[in-house]
Amino acid sequence: MRLRVEFTTEPFDLEEAPAHAVAAREVIQKAQLDAVDVGPFGNTAEGEAGEVLAAVTALLRDSLESGATRVSLQINVIREESS
């Protein structure tokens, strides 16, 4: 099964990326995930279920330890197209 995760961390800082945002992005960029897209207001990545879930666990731990007061995330199952 493949999953897509979308996430943001708060509080926001429009002048520079806060430590919690940097920590979350580093986790996602180092994970074995596909279609990684990081941006100032939202981030997405796709991959196999086990890899996505492991990355989400690390993302939550690292971003909260780095000062996040809220982490919003959504995980969707990517339906495989039939041939």
Secondary structure by P-SEA (a helix, b strand, c coil): cbbbbbbcccccccccccaaaaaaaaaaaacccccccccccbbbbbccaaaaaaaaaaaaaaaaaaccccccbbbbbbbbbcc
